[in-house]
Structure formats: structure tokens, C-alpha cells
Amino acid sequence: MGYDDNSGFIEREIGEAVVAMIDAGEAITRSGILNYLTRKRQETGNAAYKEMLHSAMNKISQGK
């Protein structure tokens, strides 16, 4: 298993979601992280960033 730029992106996005959930007093769950990333994807206007978030969400939902 290799580490690439996409892995680093996913780590940063998960970390951001976890911190936001802690700040909000929410339980940290996979579905909570996916919900956070879904909202973030809907709010951005950057098509490339949306695609990267979509890819990250797919990997997270598959547990990979």
C-alpha cells in the first residue's frame, strides 16, 4: 500500500471533519464524516475539488 497525494488529501479532509464534529459536540462516525464532506462538496464551486471530495467519500464509504 503506497502513500500518494490523494491519500494526504483524504487524511486532511477527514481530520478537518473530525475537528468540526468535536467542536460541535457530535459523535465521530463514518456517516458523520461523510455528511460533513457532502456538505463541503455542495458548498464549493471548484469542480476539481468537488471531484476530489467525491473520490475521498467513495473511499471512506468503502472502508478503503
SULKADA-V908238 format. One record per residue. N is the residue number from 1. SS is DSSP state (2 for helix, 1 for strand, 0 for the rest). Layout:
[[N:SS] [N:SS]]
This chain:
[[1:0] [2:0] [3:0] [4:0] [5:2] [6:2] [7:2] [8:2] [9:2] [10:2] [11:2] [12:2] [13:2] [14:2] [15:2] [16:2] [17:2] [18:2] [19:2] [20:2] [21:2] [22:2] [23:2] [24:0] [25:0] [26:0] [27:0] [28:0] [29:0] [30:2] [31:2] [32:2] [33:2] [34:2] [35:2] [36:2] [37:2] [38:2] [39:2] [40:2] [41:2] [42:2] [43:2] [44:0] [45:0] [46:0] [47:2] [48:2] [49:2] [50:2] [51:2] [52:2] [53:2] [54:2] [55:2] [56:2] [57:2] [58:2] [59:2] [60:2] [61:2] [62:2] [63:0] [64:0]]
